[in-house]
Amino acid sequence: MGSEFRRKKVVHLFQTFFDKDKSNFIEKKDFELFAQDAVKHRGWQPGDAKYKETEDAMMKIWDSLQKHADKDNDGQVSLEEWVAMWDEFAKNPSSPLEWQSLYCKFIFDIEDASGDGVIDADEFSSVFESFGKNKKNAAEAFEKMAKGKSTINWDEFQELWKEFFISDDPNAPGNFVFGSICSITHCKFSSVSS
């Protein structure tokens, strides 16, 4: 098993972003809910090409995740299966599973609202705000992740994404790819709680 800090990060990700219906499992329904949130954030309507593209992408990601992580084939990914999958990733981060690569690209594309190939602080924080997170905390997390730069491109994002899952350093910039990790590290951003 990986370090306690890495475990806390992947558990946080499971509970905060993936288990949308709070069933203690990741299921197809969670990806359907995520797709609904994503299209709502971007203002896409049923019938829009991007709406259908988002739904299709989420189902492809779910199918691949289930294929690789659902070891007991019960149609759900348990927390234990989730943690084990990311422990395997940390051993060989240069060979991600198909769903991991697809999801990384999907998140980048959702955050790159302008479609200019880079994410800026406003795009990043707006996505997190649309999912009920504190926008100011997200903007400050972006600053830590971007290391003082105003934007992050696709190549940089992929490296930061990888760092989230493999780093044991609480100060590593990649730790902020999913926003604030204050619930893990007990950090404080300004006077706003996470």
N, C-alpha and C positions, 0 to 999 in steps of 0.2 A: 504494500500500500504506500502511496505517496505521503508527503509531509502533511502535517495537520493543517498548515496554512493553505496549501493547495486544495486539500479536502474541503475546507471551509468555503473556499471560492466556488468550487463546483457544486457544493450543496446550496450555496446562496443562489447560484445561477438556476439550478433545478427548481428551487422554491419560489424565486422571484420572477423568473422569465418564462420558464417552460411549463410548470404545473399550473396552468392558467385557471383551472377549475378547482384547485386546491384538494385534489383527490389523493394526494401522496403518490401518484403515478403520473408518468407522461404517456398520453394516449393520443390517438388521432384527433379527438375532440379538442385537445389543447392547441393543436396546430390549426384547426379550423377557427378557433377563437383568436389566435394570434393573427391569422390572415385577415379576419374581420377588423381587428384593431389597426392593422397596417393600412388597409385600404381606406378606413375611416380617417386615419391621420393624413393621408395624402389626398383625400377628397375624391377618390375614385368611386364610381357608381356601378351597380350591376349592369353589365352590357359594355362597359368600358374595356378596352383591350388590356389595360394595366390591371384591372380588377381580376380578370380571368387569369392573366399571367401570374399574379400574386398567389391566387388560390392554387394554381397548378404547381408553382414552385414549392409552396408549403406542403402539398401532398407528396411531391417527389422527395422532399427532405424527410418527411415523416416515414415514408416507405423505406428509405435507406437507413434511417436511424433504427427503426424497428428491426430491420434485417440484421444489423450489426450489434445492437445492444440488447434486444429482447431475447435473452439466452434461454428462457423457459417457454418461449412462444405462446405467451398468454395474452398478447395484444397490448401489453403495457410495458413500459420501462420503469422499473423500480429504482429507488434511490441507490440501492446497492449495485444494480446493473449499470447505472449512470456513472457512479464513482469508479467502478472497475474499468469502464470504457475509457474514461479520461486518464486513469492511471496508465493504461496501455498507450494512449496517445503521448503522454509525457516521456515514455521510454523511447519513442521514435517520432518526434514531431514533424520530421520532414516527410512523413508518409501518412497524411491524414486520411480518414475514411471519407468516402464520397459525400456523405451527408454533412460532414464537418466543413468541407470545402464549399459545398453549396450554401450552407447556412451563413458562413463567413461572408460570401459574396452577396447574399440576400441582404444581410444587415448593412453592409457597406452601401448597397444601392438604395435602401430605404433611407439611410442617413444622408446620402448625397441627393438632397431634394432638388437641387438646381440641375443635376445631371452633368456637372462640369468636370467630374472625375476626381474631385476632392471633397472632403468633409470639413466644414468650419464649425466654430463653437456654437453658432446659432442653430445650424442644422442639427448638430449632435444633441444639444439641449432641448430643442423642440420635439425631437422624437421621444426623449425620455419623459418630457412633460406630458405628451399625449398618452403615455402609459402610466400616468399617475405619479411620476417621480418629481422630485423638487428640481425645477429648472435651473435655479442658481447653483445647486450642488452639482448638477450635470455640467454646467458651464465651467465650473472650477475643476471638475474631473477632467474635462477636455484639455484644460490648460496643463494639467499634470501629464496627461497622455501625450500631448503635442510637444512637450518640452520647450515651450515658448514660441513655437511656430504658430502661424495663423490657420494653417490647413494641414490635413493629413491625406496623402494620396493612397491609392489602392495597395501599392507595394508596402508602404509603411504600415497600413492597417493590417495586412496579413501578418507582418512580423509582430505587431503589438498583440494581435489576437493569439498568436502562438505563445507569446510571452505570458499572457494571462494564465494559460493552462500549465506552463512548465516552471514558472519562476516561484522561488521561495522567498524572494525579497519583497517585503511589504511596500517598498518605495519604487518598485519597477513600474515604468510608465504603462506597460501593458495591462497592469491590474485595473486600469480605469476604462478599458474598452467597453465595459458594460455599465459605465457610470461610477458613482461613488461606491466604494467598498467599506464605508464607515461602519456598517453593521458588523463587519468582520474584524476591522482593525481598531475600532473605537476612536477613530480620528474625529476631528471637529472641523467643519468648514464654516468659516466666519461665525455668525451667531445663529445659523440656521441648522436645525436638526435634519438628519438624513431620512 
